[in-house]
Amino acid sequence: MFDFLMTKEQKELQEEVRDFTRSIDRQYLLDMDAEKIQFPKEILLEAARRNLLGLRFPKEYGGRGLGWVEECIAIEEVATLGIPPACLYSLVSIVGECTNEFGNKEQKERYLAPTCAARKFCSEALTEPRGGSDFFGATTTAVKDDGSYVLNGQKRFIVGAEGSDYFMAYAKTDTEGPPRDSLSCFLVDRDDSIEVRHVYGLMGARGGGTGRVMFHDTRVPAENIVGAQGDGGKIFYRMMIPERLTSAAGSLGGARAAIEVAARYTTKRKAFGQQIKNFQAVSFKIAEAQTELDAARALVYATASAIDSGQVSAGRLRRMVSESKKFSTEMAWHVVNHAMQAMGGIAYTNVYPIERMLRDTRLIMIWTGTNEIMNLIIQHELYKELGAEVKAAGRDTEFDAPEAYNDEEKIYE
């Protein structure tokens, strides 16, 4: 958030998280990108030691009972470490949202509390090989059998899969009914029936334990279903908020880091006898980058405040969260490109982290719903909010035209 809008407590939290990020050894991050580390549990363990995981959740389960604004402040800072650490940090918030909002007390004690303490690691198993955006077209099945559900199917691109102790997984429990009532959500403990395989290399965002998860007659106790059978769609719609707002907040931190590297370099680097920041072709790239970052930051924190207020309709929140995810991730991509262009060829090498940032940032416009899906949600919620007959909330400017009442020219069919 803009520092002049932050409370004393929020500034203290920000400094706590900054102290945490400063404690992470650079070599650890380099080893993640080189895939020498597949699942960086040490980062989560250190965050838990500092009581920085699951900030929004009740204190009785290991959180701090804070709001989305504070969560975004923390994620923005963690994202300066890179996309994979920020994503794994956010998984506690994402999976925890499901358990905290829809789970029962026993599930919170068995899963939410140990996850906030980093005694258990989790993943969200949503995407399937046949598609990602077509959520209700999932083919993983869960068949009820003698007090349990038997899961079969596979998920892919599951961040954190390599190190997870349990998965929040969606599976089809009704193959005959309406698609939106066909899915259920389960907390699935990892056992020998679950195969986790690292089957692909990633262009960027490496070291986050991304893998394919395959369920082979995996038996899940009935008490591990979240909510009721068929509630998967309802849970999924709620999960849009943590999935996408965490991506948006992480984009802010990544973009800020890129600007700082580029601004420092362009101050030191000289050409034609002067600092290259004195050339508008260079400094205007930094100006454009900072302007986009500030605009995205305003949108993300306005959205976080809207959620915390409890006074904004679910439809408007879906629109705002989708706008935040789309605008912020595209902003981060633009900013990293501006940084690389301002720095020139050296930014294309591994002398600076900009090339890694570029590889990492490309992914965030795809995951947790592509930005094209964000557009779909934005227009849908906007038109629904305006209503079939569009009426202005204030002055109706349609009639501020000389021939505004010439109904013969207003032909709609």
C-alpha positions in Angstrom: 0.0 0.0 0.0 1.1 3.6 -0.3 2.9 4.3 2.9 1.0 7.5 3.6 -2.2 5.5 3.8 -0.9 2.8 6.1 -1.6 2.6 9.8 1.2 2.3 12.4 0.4 -1.4 12.8 0.5 -2.0 9.0 3.9 -0.3 8.7 5.1 -2.5 11.5 3.8 -5.6 9.7 5.5 -4.5 6.5 8.8 -4.1 8.3 8.4 -7.6 9.9 8.0 -9.1 6.5 10.9 -7.1 5.0 13.1 -8.4 7.8 11.9 -11.9 6.9 12.8 -11.4 3.2 16.2 -10.0 4.1 16.9 -13.3 6.1 16.6 -15.5 3.0 20.0 -16.4 1.5 20.5 -15.4 -2.1 22.0 -18.7 -3.0 18.8 -20.4 -1.9 16.8 -18.4 -4.4 19.4 -19.1 -7.1 19.2 -22.9 -6.4 15.5 -22.7 -6.7 15.8 -21.2 -10.2 18.4 -23.8 -11.1 16.0 -26.5 -9.9 18.5 -27.8 -7.4 15.7 -27.2 -4.8 12.3 -28.5 -5.8 10.3 -27.5 -2.8 11.6 -24.6 -0.6 10.0 -25.7 2.7 12.7 -23.8 4.6 11.2 -20.5 3.5 7.8 -21.5 4.8 9.3 -22.8 8.0 11.0 -19.5 8.7 7.8 -17.6 7.9 5.9 -19.7 10.3 8.5 -19.2 13.0 7.9 -15.5 12.7 4.1 -16.1 12.7 3.7 -14.7 9.2 1.6 -17.5 7.6 -2.1 -17.3 7.3 -2.4 -13.8 8.6 -6.1 -13.5 7.9 -7.1 -16.5 9.9 -8.2 -16.7 13.5 -5.5 -16.7 16.2 -6.8 -20.0 17.6 -5.6 -21.6 14.3 -2.3 -19.8 14.2 -3.2 -16.7 12.2 -3.4 -13.1 13.4 -7.0 -12.3 12.6 -6.0 -9.5 10.1 -7.6 -8.4 6.9 -7.0 -8.6 3.2 -5.1 -5.2 3.2 -2.6 -6.6 5.6 -2.3 -9.9 3.7 -1.6 -7.9 0.5 1.1 -5.9 2.3 2.8 -9.1 3.3 2.5 -10.8 -0.1 3.8 -7.7 -1.9 7.0 -7.9 0.3 7.4 -11.7 -0.1 7.2 -11.3 -3.9 10.4 -9.4 -3.9 12.0 -12.8 -3.4 10.4 -14.0 -6.6 7.2 -15.5 -7.9 7.7 -19.1 -6.5 8.3 -18.0 -2.9 5.3 -15.7 -3.1 3.1 -18.4 -4.6 4.0 -20.9 -1.9 3.5 -18.3 0.8 0.1 -17.6 -0.8 -1.0 -21.2 -0.9 -1.5 -21.1 2.9 -4.0 -18.2 2.3 -5.6 -19.9 -0.7 -6.1 -23.4 0.7 -6.7 -22.0 4.2 -9.6 -19.9 2.8 -11.4 -23.1 1.8 -10.9 -24.7 5.2 -11.6 -21.6 7.2 -14.8 -20.6 5.4 -16.3 -23.9 4.5 -14.6 -26.5 6.8 -15.8 -27.6 10.2 -14.0 -27.2 13.5 -12.3 -30.6 13.2 -11.0 -29.8 9.7 -9.6 -26.5 10.9 -7.8 -28.2 13.7 -6.4 -31.0 11.6 -5.5 -28.9 8.5 -5.7 -25.1 9.0 -3.7 -24.9 12.3 -0.8 -27.1 11.2 -0.6 -25.4 7.8 -0.3 -22.0 9.5 2.5 -23.5 11.6 4.2 -25.1 8.6 3.8 -28.5 10.2 1.8 -29.5 7.1 2.3 -28.2 3.5 -0.5 -28.0 1.1 -1.5 -27.6 -2.6 -4.6 -26.7 -4.5 -5.3 -29.5 -7.0 -7.6 -27.9 -9.6 -6.1 -27.8 -13.1 -6.4 -31.0 -15.2 -4.7 -32.1 -18.4 -7.8 -31.7 -20.5 -8.0 -28.0 -19.6 -7.6 -25.3 -17.0 -10.3 -22.7 -17.7 -13.0 -25.3 -18.1 -13.3 -26.0 -14.3 -16.7 -27.7 -14.5 -15.4 -30.0 -17.2 -13.2 -31.8 -14.6 -12.9 -35.5 -15.2 -11.4 -36.6 -11.8 -14.1 -38.6 -10.0 -14.9 -39.3 -6.4 -17.2 -42.4 -5.9 -18.7 -42.9 -2.4 -17.9 -46.3 -1.0 -18.5 -47.5 2.5 -17.9 -44.3 4.4 -15.2 -43.1 2.1 -14.8 -41.5 -1.3 -12.5 -43.2 -3.9 -10.7 -40.7 -6.1 -9.4 -41.4 -9.6 -7.9 -38.9 -12.0 -5.1 -36.5 -12.4 -4.3 -32.8 -11.9 -1.4 -30.9 -13.4 0.6 -27.7 -13.0 0.0 -28.1 -9.3 2.4 -25.6 -7.5 3.8 -27.1 -4.3 2.9 -30.7 -5.3 6.3 -32.1 -4.6 6.3 -31.1 -1.0 2.6 -31.3 -0.1 1.3 -33.3 2.8 -2.3 -32.9 1.6 -4.2 -31.5 -1.4 -7.3 -29.5 -1.6 -8.8 -31.3 -4.6 -12.0 -31.0 -6.6 -13.6 -34.1 -8.0 -16.8 -35.0 -9.8 -19.3 -36.7 -7.5 -22.3 -36.5 -9.8 -21.8 -37.4 -13.5 -25.5 -37.0 -14.4 -26.6 -33.7 -12.8 -26.0 -30.1 -13.8 -22.2 -29.3 -14.1 -22.3 -26.6 -11.5 -23.6 -29.1 -8.9 -21.4 -32.0 -10.0 -18.2 -31.2 -8.1 -17.2 -31.6 -4.5 -14.1 -30.4 -2.6 -11.9 -32.7 -0.5 -8.9 -32.5 1.8 -6.8 -35.4 0.6 -4.0 -36.7 2.7 -1.0 -37.8 0.7 -0.4 -41.6 0.7 1.0 -44.3 -1.5 -2.0 -44.2 -3.8 -1.1 -40.6 -4.9 1.6 -40.3 -7.4 3.4 -36.9 -7.7 5.5 -36.6 -10.8 7.8 -33.9 -12.1 7.0 -34.4 -15.8 7.9 -31.0 -17.3 10.4 -28.2 -17.2 9.2 -24.7 -16.7 10.4 -21.6 -18.5 10.3 -19.7 -15.2 8.8 -19.8 -11.7 11.1 -22.7 -10.9 11.7 -24.4 -7.6 8.1 -24.2 -6.4 7.6 -28.0 -6.5 5.2 -27.9 -9.5 4.1 -31.3 -10.6 1.4 -33.7 -11.8 -0.8 -35.3 -9.1 -2.4 -38.6 -10.0 -5.0 -40.3 -7.8 -5.1 -44.1 -8.1 -8.1 -45.4 -6.2 -7.2 -42.9 -3.4 -9.5 -43.5 -0.5 -10.6 -40.3 1.3 -12.7 -40.5 4.5 -16.1 -39.0 4.1 -15.3 -36.5 7.0 -12.7 -35.0 4.7 -15.3 -33.6 2.3 -15.4 -29.8 2.6 -19.0 -28.5 3.1 -21.5 -30.9 1.6 -21.4 -33.1 -1.5 -21.9 -30.9 -4.6 -20.6 -27.8 -2.9 -17.5 -27.7 -5.2 -18.9 -24.9 -7.4 -19.9 -22.7 -4.4 -16.4 -23.2 -2.9 -14.7 -22.5 -6.2 -16.5 -19.2 -6.7 -15.3 -18.1 -3.2 -11.8 -19.3 -4.0 -11.6 -16.8 -6.9 -10.9 -14.1 -4.3 -7.7 -15.6 -2.6 -6.4 -17.2 -5.8 -6.5 -14.0 -7.8 -5.9 -11.3 -5.3 -2.8 -13.0 -4.1 -1.5 -13.1 -7.7 -2.3 -9.4 -8.0 -0.5 -8.5 -4.7 2.5 -10.6 -5.7 2.7 -8.7 -9.0 3.2 -5.5 -7.1 6.2 -6.7 -5.3 7.8 -8.2 -8.3 7.3 -5.1 -10.4 8.6 -2.9 -7.6 11.8 -5.0 -7.4 12.4 -4.7 -11.2 12.0 -0.9 -11.1 14.4 -0.6 -8.2 17.1 -2.6 -10.1 16.6 -0.7 -13.3 16.5 2.8 -11.6 19.7 2.0 -9.7 21.5 0.7 -12.9 20.4 3.7 -15.0 21.8 6.0 -12.3 25.2 4.4 -12.3 25.5 3.6 -16.0 27.0 6.3 -18.2 27.0 6.8 -22.0 28.0 9.8 -24.1 29.5 11.3 -21.0 26.5 11.2 -18.7 24.2 9.0 -16.7 21.8 7.2 -19.0 18.8 8.2 -16.8 19.3 11.7 -18.3 18.2 10.4 -21.6 14.4 10.5 -22.0 14.4 7.3 -24.0 15.6 5.6 -20.8 14.0 7.6 -18.0 10.6 7.6 -19.7 10.6 3.8 -19.5 11.1 4.1 -15.7 8.4 6.8 -15.5 5.9 4.6 -17.4 6.8 1.6 -15.2 6.3 3.5 -12.0 3.0 5.0 -13.2 1.6 1.5 -14.1 2.8 0.2 -10.7 1.1 3.0 -8.8 -2.2 2.5 -10.7 -2.1 -1.2 -10.1 -1.3 -0.7 -6.4 -4.3 1.6 -6.0 -6.6 -0.9 -7.6 -5.3 -3.9 -5.6 -5.6 -2.2 -2.2 -9.0 -0.7 -3.1 -10.2 -4.2 -3.8 -8.6 -5.5 -0.6 -10.4 -2.7 1.3 -13.7 -3.5 -0.4 -13.5 -7.1 0.8 -12.5 -6.1 4.3 -15.4 -3.7 4.5 -18.0 -6.5 4.1 -20.3 -3.9 2.4 -19.6 -4.8 -1.3 -21.7 -7.2 -3.2 -20.3 -10.6 -4.3 -20.7 -9.7 -8.0 -18.8 -6.4 -7.7 -16.1 -8.2 -5.6 -15.6 -10.8 -8.4 -15.3 -7.9 -10.9 -12.8 -6.0 -8.8 -10.7 -9.1 -8.0 -10.7 -10.0 -11.7 -9.7 -6.4 -12.7 -6.9 -6.5 -10.0 -5.5 -9.8 -11.2 -5.7 -8.9 -14.9 -4.3 -5.3 -14.6 -1.6 -6.1 -12.1 -0.2 -9.2 -13.8 -0.1 -7.3 -17.2 1.4 -4.4 -15.4 4.2 -6.6 -14.0 5.0 -7.9 -17.5 5.1 -4.4 -18.9 7.3 -3.2 -16.1 9.9 -6.0 -16.4 10.1 -5.3 -20.1 10.5 -1.6 -19.5 13.3 -2.4 -17.0 15.1 -4.7 -19.5 14.8 -2.2 -22.3 16.1 0.7 -20.1 19.1 -1.4 -19.0 19.9 -2.8 -22.4 21.7 -6.0 -23.2 23.1 -6.6 -19.7 19.6 -7.2 -18.4 19.3 -10.1 -20.8 22.1 -11.9 -19.0 22.2 -13.5 -15.5 24.4 -10.7 -14.2 21.1 -9.1 -13.1 17.8 -10.8 -12.0 15.7 -9.1 -14.7 15.9 -12.0 -17.1 14.6 -14.3 -14.4 11.9 -11.9 -13.5 10.9 -11.8 -17.2 10.6 -15.6 -17.3 8.7 -15.7 -14.0 6.3 -12.9 -14.8 5.1 -14.5 -18.0 3.3 -17.2 -16.1 1.2 -15.0 -13.8 -1.0 -13.8 -16.7 -2.0 -17.5 -17.2 -2.4 -19.1 -13.8 -5.4 -18.8 -11.5 -7.5 -18.1 -14.5 -6.1 -16.6 -17.7 -6.5 -12.8 -18.2 -8.9 -13.6 -21.0 -11.1 -15.3 -18.4 -10.7 -12.2 -16.2 -12.2 -10.2 -19.1 -15.1 -12.6 -19.3 -15.9 -12.2 -15.6 -15.4 -8.4 -15.7 -17.8 -7.8 -18.6 -20.3 -10.3 -17.2 -20.5 -8.7 -13.7 -20.5 -5.2 -15.1 -23.4 -5.8 -17.4 -25.3 -7.6 -14.7 -24.6 -4.7 -12.3 -25.8 -2.1 -14.8 -28.9 -4.1 -15.6 -30.6 -4.9 -18.9 -31.8 -1.3 -19.2 -28.6 0.8 -18.5 -29.4 3.7 -16.2 -26.8 6.2 -15.0 -26.3 6.5 -11.3 -25.8 10.2 -11.5 -26.5 12.5 -14.4 -27.7 10.7 -17.5 -25.2 12.0 -20.1 -26.9 10.2 -23.0 -29.1 13.2 -23.5 -26.2 15.8 -23.6 -26.2 15.8 -27.4 -28.0 18.2 -29.8 -30.2 15.5 -31.3 -30.5 13.4 -28.2 -34.3 13.3 -28.5 -34.4 12.4 -32.2 -35.9 9.0 -31.5 -36.2 8.3 -35.3 -32.4 8.0 -35.4 -32.1 5.7 -32.3 -32.7 2.4 -34.0 -31.8 -0.7 -32.0 -33.2 -3.5 -34.0 
